[in-house]
Amino acid sequence: MDAVLIIQLIAASVAGAILYTIIGIAPGTDETAVLAPVTLVLVLSGFEPIVILAFFIAAIVAKKLTDSIPVAIAGIPGGVMSAPMVEHAMVLKKHGMPELSIRKMASGSVIGTVIAVPMSLLMANLIAPLSDEITQYASQIFLGGAIFLALMTKHRWIALLSIVPFAFLIQGLRMFYWETGIVPEDQTVFTSFFLGITIGPVILKLAELLNGRSRRKLPRFGKKDIAMRRTEKVKGFPNPFKILTGKEIGTTSISSILGVLTFFMSPVGMTIFLGETLTSRIKDPVKKAARAISSMDGLTNAAYLSGTLIPLIAIGLPLSPTAIGPGGPLFNAPPVFTEENNLHHMLSMSDFIVATLIGAIVAISITFYITIKYAQQICAFVFRFIPHEAMLGVFFGLVIMLAYMDAGIVNIVGVIVVALVAGFLHRKGVNYGVQFMTLYAAPWLVSLFL
């Protein structure tokens, strides 16, 4: 590997880190929606495969570091993966510590990255000999994940009973699109349905507001006074191991390891399950919230990196939710990449190691510094000049735009239907993880009944 290629890898990583530091701060920037299109453009533009991988790794790390900001300051997910952290972040915000929330989440994300990179590379080597067997049962793995997560929820029977009907709704809409010629039969609508599930609770609430009687029953509030504690300026490069307490480092490390081991399952579902499990015995609300968000952020970063790297290195097929979504163009982007000729076939193990390390190190160096150093300034700016409603509008507009791009105006209606059903299921106790796993397993599950 020559010096010119190393410079290209560093340049691509810097570009990915800066771009997704900016994108991550914006609320509602779904990981799949903002990572997949840019990656696809790079693939089709003819960049070196190893350069594309370095860019993608830097983009993931940067995005996961900064999407904690809209969660901490406004309670709006920076992306799908940060949705489970909203409740805990709002506890810290209520106590006047949104900047602490940002620092805890960003530090957890760094620890997740540090753990995920070597573990993912190691697991990929261990799994590679089993790639043929795993490939044959990908859909069954997703269904098994949905059932497992359903059994782990409080309302397990409702969650279990929802799997088949929800799969039929998803696949029924797809078949309707194919039969009417809205989309070609070789194209599957995925991203917009994914986002429809994400915004389900919001869409359901907005639909209820159309009812005048329900609207009049809602409580009214005046202007809120938001107090922010003055914190000491961070000198030098921030150290995540000093920002987190010993117990927070421990739970974050455990959750990150488990995130890598469960790379094939829904990262959102595992984040909810492990985040709540690891902090369930903590009584103090502030300590519980701080521990939960740091461990959840570590897990999400670990799950995203491992969910991309392990299938890519070991198998060459997108057999995880992350690989199917944001990482999709790395596996299949005709005519450049196909399932028979992609990064798995083009790069050696040393190429994967170098690209991953450069991407991760560059992103942490740039994005972690910005996030920690200027967390309070960012919070103050958003509180003063960016209304909550504007953030909701951006998120909703993004979903509508992607729905139209996927399958036109008809798909906007389809996504709203999916969102309403997903929102209703979520209200009844069916968490995001079960719904996302069902989305992935839907084609195979429905085929069993036809």
C-alpha positions as CSV (number, residue, x, y, z in Angstrom):
1,M,0.0,0.0,0.0
2,D,1.7,3.2,-1.2
3,A,1.8,6.7,0.3
4,V,-0.6,8.1,-2.3
5,L,-3.3,5.6,-1.3
6,I,-2.8,6.3,2.4
7,I,-3.3,10.0,1.7
8,Q,-6.5,9.2,-0.2
9,L,-7.8,7.2,2.7
10,I,-7.1,10.0,5.1
11,A,-8.7,12.6,2.8
12,A,-11.8,10.4,2.3
13,S,-12.0,9.9,6.1
14,V,-11.7,13.6,6.8
15,A,-14.4,14.4,4.3
16,G,-16.7,11.8,5.7
17,A,-16.1,12.9,9.3
18,I,-16.7,16.6,8.5
19,L,-19.8,16.0,6.3
20,Y,-21.5,13.7,8.8
21,T,-20.6,15.8,11.8
22,I,-22.7,18.5,10.2
23,I,-25.4,16.1,9.2
24,G,-25.5,14.4,12.5
25,I,-26.3,17.6,14.4
26,A,-29.4,18.1,12.3
27,P,-32.4,16.3,13.8
28,G,-34.2,13.5,12.1
29,T,-31.3,12.6,9.7
30,D,-32.0,8.8,9.4
31,E,-28.8,6.8,9.1
32,T,-30.0,4.9,6.0
33,A,-31.4,8.0,4.3
34,V,-28.2,10.0,4.6
35,L,-25.5,7.3,4.4
36,A,-26.7,5.1,1.6
37,P,-27.2,7.7,-1.1
38,V,-23.8,9.3,-0.6
39,T,-22.1,6.0,-0.5
40,L,-23.9,4.9,-3.6
41,V,-22.7,8.1,-5.5
42,L,-19.1,7.3,-4.5
43,V,-19.4,3.7,-5.7
44,L,-20.8,4.7,-9.0
45,S,-18.3,7.5,-9.4
46,G,-15.5,5.0,-9.6
47,F,-13.6,5.6,-6.4
48,E,-11.3,2.9,-5.1
49,P,-13.1,0.3,-3.0
50,I,-10.8,0.7,-0.1
51,V,-11.3,4.5,-0.2
52,I,-15.1,4.1,-0.1
53,L,-14.8,1.8,2.9
54,A,-12.7,4.4,4.8
55,F,-15.2,7.1,4.0
56,F,-18.1,4.9,5.2
57,I,-16.5,4.0,8.5
58,A,-15.6,7.6,9.2
59,A,-19.2,8.7,8.3
60,I,-20.8,6.1,10.6
61,V,-18.5,7.0,13.6
62,A,-19.1,10.8,13.0
63,K,-22.8,10.4,12.6
64,K,-23.2,8.3,15.7
65,L,-21.1,10.8,17.7
66,T,-23.2,13.9,16.8
67,D,-26.7,12.5,16.6
68,S,-26.7,12.8,20.4
69,I,-27.0,16.5,20.1
70,P,-30.6,16.9,18.9
71,V,-31.6,14.1,21.4
72,A,-30.1,16.0,24.3
73,I,-31.3,19.4,23.5
74,A,-34.8,18.8,22.1
75,G,-35.7,15.2,22.6
76,I,-35.7,14.6,18.8
77,P,-33.8,11.6,17.5
78,G,-30.8,12.5,15.4
79,G,-31.4,9.2,13.7
80,V,-33.3,6.0,14.1
81,M,-30.7,4.6,16.4
82,S,-30.9,7.5,18.9
83,A,-34.7,7.1,19.3
84,P,-34.4,4.8,22.4
85,M,-32.2,7.4,24.2
86,V,-34.8,10.2,24.1
87,E,-36.5,9.4,27.4
88,H,-33.2,9.3,29.4
89,A,-31.8,12.4,27.7
90,M,-34.9,14.3,28.7
91,V,-34.3,13.4,32.3
92,L,-30.9,15.1,32.2
93,K,-32.4,18.0,30.3
94,K,-35.1,18.4,33.0
95,H,-32.3,18.7,35.5
96,G,-30.5,21.4,33.4
97,M,-27.7,19.1,32.1
98,P,-28.2,18.7,28.4
99,E,-24.5,19.3,27.7
100,L,-23.7,16.5,30.1
101,S,-26.0,14.2,28.2
102,I,-24.1,15.1,25.0
103,R,-20.7,14.4,26.6
104,K,-21.9,11.1,28.1
105,M,-23.3,9.9,24.8
106,A,-20.3,10.9,22.7
107,S,-17.9,9.3,25.2
108,G,-20.0,6.1,25.1
109,S,-19.9,6.2,21.3
110,V,-16.1,6.4,21.4
111,I,-15.8,3.4,23.7
112,G,-18.2,1.5,21.5
113,T,-16.0,2.2,18.5
114,V,-12.8,1.2,20.3
115,I,-14.3,-2.1,21.2
116,A,-16.2,-2.8,18.0
117,V,-13.4,-2.5,15.5
118,P,-11.0,-5.2,16.8
119,M,-14.0,-7.5,17.8
120,S,-15.6,-7.2,14.4
121,L,-12.4,-8.0,12.6
122,L,-11.9,-11.1,14.9
123,M,-15.5,-12.3,14.6
124,A,-15.4,-11.9,10.8
125,N,-12.5,-14.3,10.7
126,L,-14.2,-16.8,12.9
127,I,-17.5,-16.7,11.0
128,A,-16.0,-16.8,7.5
129,P,-15.9,-20.6,7.3
130,L,-19.6,-20.8,8.1
131,S,-20.7,-18.2,5.5
132,D,-22.5,-20.7,3.2
133,E,-24.7,-22.1,6.0
134,I,-25.5,-18.6,7.4
135,T,-26.5,-17.3,4.0
136,Q,-29.1,-20.0,3.6
137,Y,-30.9,-19.0,6.7
138,A,-30.7,-15.2,6.7
139,S,-34.5,-14.6,6.7
140,Q,-35.1,-17.2,9.4
141,I,-32.5,-15.3,11.5
142,F,-34.4,-12.1,11.2
143,L,-37.7,-13.8,12.1
144,G,-36.0,-15.4,15.1
145,G,-34.7,-12.0,16.2
146,A,-38.2,-10.6,16.0
147,I,-39.6,-13.4,18.1
148,F,-36.8,-13.1,20.6
149,L,-37.3,-9.3,21.0
150,A,-41.0,-9.8,21.3
151,L,-40.5,-12.3,24.2
152,M,-38.3,-9.8,25.9
153,T,-40.9,-7.0,26.0
154,K,-43.5,-6.4,28.8
155,H,-46.4,-6.9,26.3
156,R,-44.9,-10.1,24.8
157,W,-48.2,-11.6,23.5
158,I,-49.3,-8.5,21.7
159,A,-45.8,-8.2,20.2
160,L,-45.8,-11.9,19.1
161,L,-49.3,-11.6,17.6
162,S,-48.3,-8.5,15.7
163,I,-45.5,-10.0,13.7
164,V,-47.4,-11.9,11.0
165,P,-50.1,-9.2,10.3
166,F,-47.5,-6.4,10.2
167,A,-45.4,-8.5,7.8
168,F,-48.5,-8.9,5.5
169,L,-49.1,-5.2,5.6
170,I,-45.5,-4.5,4.5
171,Q,-45.4,-7.1,1.8
172,G,-48.9,-6.4,0.7
173,L,-48.0,-2.8,-0.1
174,R,-45.0,-4.0,-2.0
175,M,-47.0,-6.5,-4.0
176,F,-49.6,-3.8,-4.8
177,Y,-46.8,-1.5,-6.1
178,W,-45.5,-4.4,-8.3
179,E,-48.9,-5.4,-9.7
180,T,-49.9,-1.8,-10.5
181,G,-46.5,-1.0,-12.1
182,I,-45.6,1.7,-9.6
183,V,-42.2,0.2,-9.1
184,P,-40.5,-2.6,-11.2
185,E,-40.7,-6.1,-9.8
186,D,-37.0,-6.2,-9.3
187,Q,-37.1,-3.2,-7.0
188,T,-38.2,-3.4,-3.3
189,V,-39.5,-0.4,-1.4
190,F,-37.5,-0.5,1.9
191,T,-36.1,2.8,3.1
192,S,-39.4,4.7,3.2
193,F,-41.1,1.9,5.1
194,F,-38.2,1.8,7.5
195,L,-38.7,5.5,8.1
196,G,-42.4,5.1,8.4
197,I,-41.9,2.8,11.3
198,T,-39.5,5.3,12.9
199,I,-42.0,8.2,12.8
200,G,-45.0,6.0,13.6
201,P,-45.7,7.4,17.1
202,V,-45.4,11.0,15.8
203,I,-47.8,10.4,12.9
204,L,-50.3,8.7,15.1
205,K,-50.3,11.7,17.5
206,L,-50.7,14.1,14.6
207,A,-53.6,12.1,13.3
208,E,-55.3,12.3,16.7
209,L,-54.9,16.1,16.7
210,L,-57.2,16.2,13.7
211,N,-60.0,15.2,16.2
212,G,-61.3,18.4,17.8
213,R,-62.5,16.6,21.0
214,S,-59.1,15.0,21.5
215,R,-57.3,18.3,20.8
216,R,-59.4,20.2,23.4
217,K,-58.5,17.6,26.1
218,L,-54.8,18.2,25.8
219,P,-53.0,20.3,28.5
220,R,-51.9,23.8,27.7
221,F,-48.5,25.3,28.7
222,G,-46.9,28.7,28.6
223,K,-43.4,29.5,27.7
224,K,-40.8,27.3,29.4
225,D,-37.7,28.6,31.2
226,I,-34.7,26.4,30.4
227,A,-31.8,26.6,32.8
228,M,-28.3,25.4,31.8
229,R,-25.6,24.9,34.3
230,R,-22.4,26.6,33.7
231,T,-19.7,24.1,33.1
232,E,-15.9,24.3,33.0
233,K,-14.3,24.6,29.6
234,V,-12.7,21.5,28.3
235,K,-8.9,22.0,27.9
236,G,-7.0,20.0,25.4
237,F,-8.3,16.9,23.8
238,P,-11.2,15.4,25.8
239,N,-10.7,12.0,27.4
240,P,-13.9,9.8,27.3
241,F,-12.5,7.7,30.2
242,K,-12.5,10.8,32.4
243,I,-16.0,12.0,31.3
244,L,-17.6,8.7,32.2
245,T,-17.5,7.2,35.7
246,G,-16.0,3.8,36.3
247,K,-19.5,2.1,36.4
248,E,-20.5,3.9,33.2
249,I,-17.4,2.7,31.5
250,G,-18.2,-0.9,32.7
251,T,-21.8,-1.0,31.4
252,T,-20.8,0.8,28.2
253,S,-18.1,-1.8,27.6
254,I,-20.5,-4.7,28.3
255,S,-23.2,-3.3,26.1
256,S,-20.7,-2.7,23.2
257,I,-19.4,-6.3,23.4
258,L,-23.0,-7.6,23.3
259,G,-23.8,-5.2,20.4
260,V,-21.0,-6.8,18.4
261,L,-22.1,-10.4,19.3
262,T,-25.7,-9.6,18.3
263,F,-24.7,-7.8,15.0
264,F,-27.3,-9.8,13.1
265,M,-30.2,-8.4,15.2
266,S,-32.0,-5.1,15.1
267,P,-29.6,-2.5,16.7
268,V,-32.6,-0.5,17.9
269,G,-34.2,-3.5,19.6
270,M,-31.0,-4.5,21.3
271,T,-30.3,-0.9,22.4
272,I,-33.7,-0.8,24.1
273,F,-33.4,-4.2,25.7
274,L,-29.8,-3.9,26.9
275,G,-30.0,-0.2,27.8
276,E,-33.0,-0.9,30.1
277,T,-31.6,-4.2,31.5
278,L,-28.2,-2.8,32.5
279,T,-29.7,0.2,34.3
280,S,-32.9,-1.2,35.8
281,R,-31.7,-1.3,39.4
282,I,-30.4,2.2,39.6
283,K,-32.8,4.4,41.7
284,D,-31.3,7.9,41.2
285,P,-32.9,9.2,38.0
286,V,-29.9,11.3,36.9
287,K,-27.4,8.5,37.5
288,K,-29.7,6.0,35.8
289,A,-30.1,8.3,32.8
290,A,-26.4,9.0,32.5
291,R,-25.6,5.3,32.7
292,A,-28.3,4.4,30.2
293,I,-27.4,6.9,27.5
294,S,-23.7,6.2,27.6
295,S,-24.2,2.4,27.4
296,M,-26.9,2.8,24.7
297,D,-24.6,5.0,22.6
298,G,-21.7,2.6,22.9
299,L,-24.0,-0.3,21.8
300,T,-25.4,1.6,18.8
301,N,-21.9,2.5,17.5
302,A,-20.7,-1.1,18.1
303,A,-23.8,-2.6,16.5
304,Y,-23.5,-0.3,13.4
305,L,-19.8,-1.0,12.8
306,S,-20.0,-4.8,13.5
307,G,-23.3,-5.0,11.5
308,T,-21.4,-3.6,8.5
309,L,-18.0,-5.1,8.9
310,I,-18.8,-8.7,9.9
311,P,-21.1,-9.6,7.0
312,L,-18.9,-7.6,4.5
313,I,-15.7,-9.4,5.5
314,A,-17.0,-12.8,6.3
315,I,-19.9,-13.4,3.9
316,G,-20.2,-10.7,1.3
317,L,-24.0,-10.6,1.7
318,P,-26.0,-8.0,3.7
319,L,-27.2,-10.3,6.5
320,S,-27.7,-7.7,9.2
321,P,-30.1,-4.7,9.5
322,T,-27.1,-2.3,9.1
323,A,-25.8,-4.1,6.1
324,I,-29.2,-4.0,4.4
325,G,-29.8,-0.3,5.2
326,P,-26.9,2.2,5.3
327,G,-24.3,-0.4,4.2
328,G,-26.3,-1.6,1.2
329,P,-24.2,0.1,-1.5
330,L,-21.1,-1.7,-0.2
331,F,-22.7,-5.0,-1.1
332,N,-24.8,-4.3,-4.1
333,A,-24.6,-1.2,-6.4
334,P,-24.9,-2.4,-10.0
335,P,-23.0,-2.2,-12.3
336,V,-20.0,-1.6,-10.0
337,F,-20.8,-3.9,-7.1
338,T,-22.9,-7.0,-7.2
339,E,-23.5,-9.8,-4.6
340,E,-21.0,-11.8,-6.5
341,N,-18.4,-9.0,-6.8
342,N,-18.2,-6.5,-4.1
343,L,-15.8,-5.3,-1.3
344,H,-15.8,-8.8,0.1
345,H,-14.2,-10.1,-3.0
346,M,-12.1,-7.1,-3.9
347,L,-10.3,-6.3,-0.6
348,S,-7.9,-8.4,1.4
349,M,-8.0,-8.6,5.2
350,S,-5.2,-6.1,5.6
351,D,-7.1,-3.7,3.4
352,F,-10.2,-4.0,5.6
353,I,-8.0,-3.4,8.7
354,V,-6.2,-0.3,7.4
355,A,-9.4,1.3,6.0
356,T,-11.4,0.7,9.1
357,L,-8.7,2.0,11.5
358,I,-8.0,5.1,9.5
359,G,-11.7,5.9,9.1
360,A,-12.4,5.4,12.8
361,I,-9.4,7.2,14.1
362,V,-9.9,10.2,11.9
363,A,-13.6,10.5,12.8
364,I,-13.0,10.3,16.5
365,S,-10.2,12.8,16.3
366,I,-12.3,15.4,14.5
367,T,-15.9,14.8,15.6
368,F,-15.4,13.8,19.3
369,Y,-13.3,17.0,19.8
370,I,-16.0,19.2,18.3
371,T,-18.9,17.5,20.1
372,I,-17.3,17.7,23.6
373,K,-15.6,21.1,23.2
374,Y,-18.6,23.0,22.0
375,A,-21.5,21.0,23.4
376,Q,-22.8,23.9,25.6
377,Q,-22.5,26.5,22.8
378,I,-24.4,24.2,20.4
379,C,-27.1,23.7,23.1
380,A,-27.5,27.4,23.7
381,F,-27.7,28.2,20.0
382,V,-30.4,25.6,19.3
383,F,-32.4,26.6,22.4
384,R,-32.5,30.2,21.3
385,F,-32.9,30.0,17.6
386,I,-34.3,26.7,16.5
387,P,-37.9,25.8,17.6
388,H,-38.9,22.3,18.4
389,E,-41.6,22.4,15.8
390,A,-39.1,23.2,13.1
391,M,-37.2,20.0,13.9
392,L,-40.3,17.9,13.7
393,G,-41.1,19.5,10.4
394,V,-37.7,18.7,9.0
395,F,-38.0,15.1,10.1
396,F,-41.5,14.7,8.7
397,G,-40.5,16.4,5.4
398,L,-37.6,14.1,5.0
399,V,-39.8,11.0,5.3
400,I,-42.3,12.4,2.8
401,M,-39.5,13.2,0.4
402,L,-37.9,9.8,0.6
403,A,-41.4,8.1,0.3
404,Y,-41.9,10.0,-3.0
405,M,-38.4,9.1,-4.2
406,D,-39.0,5.4,-3.5
407,A,-42.4,5.0,-5.3
408,G,-44.1,8.3,-6.0
409,I,-47.2,9.9,-4.6
410,V,-48.9,6.6,-3.9
411,N,-46.1,5.5,-1.6
412,I,-46.6,8.6,0.5
413,V,-50.0,7.2,1.4
414,G,-48.5,3.8,1.9
415,V,-45.8,5.1,4.3
416,I,-48.5,7.0,6.3
417,V,-50.5,3.8,6.6
418,V,-47.4,1.9,7.8
419,A,-46.6,4.8,10.2
420,L,-50.1,4.8,11.7
421,V,-50.1,1.0,12.2
422,A,-46.5,1.1,13.6
423,G,-47.4,4.0,15.9
424,F,-50.5,2.1,17.2
425,L,-48.4,-1.1,17.8
426,H,-45.7,1.0,19.5
427,R,-48.4,2.5,21.8
428,K,-49.5,-1.1,22.6
429,G,-46.0,-2.1,23.6
430,V,-44.5,-3.5,20.4
431,N,-41.1,-1.8,20.3
432,Y,-39.1,-0.7,17.3
433,G,-36.9,-3.7,17.4
434,V,-39.7,-6.2,16.8
435,Q,-41.1,-4.0,14.0
436,F,-37.8,-3.6,12.2
437,M,-37.0,-7.3,12.4
438,T,-40.4,-8.0,10.9
439,L,-39.7,-5.6,8.1
440,Y,-36.6,-7.5,7.2
441,A,-38.2,-10.9,7.5
442,A,-41.5,-10.0,5.7
443,P,-40.8,-11.3,2.2
444,W,-39.8,-14.8,3.4
445,L,-42.5,-14.9,6.2
446,V,-45.3,-14.0,3.8
447,S,-44.1,-16.5,1.2
448,L,-44.8,-19.3,3.7
449,F,-48.5,-18.5,3.5
450,L,-48.8,-18.1,-0.3
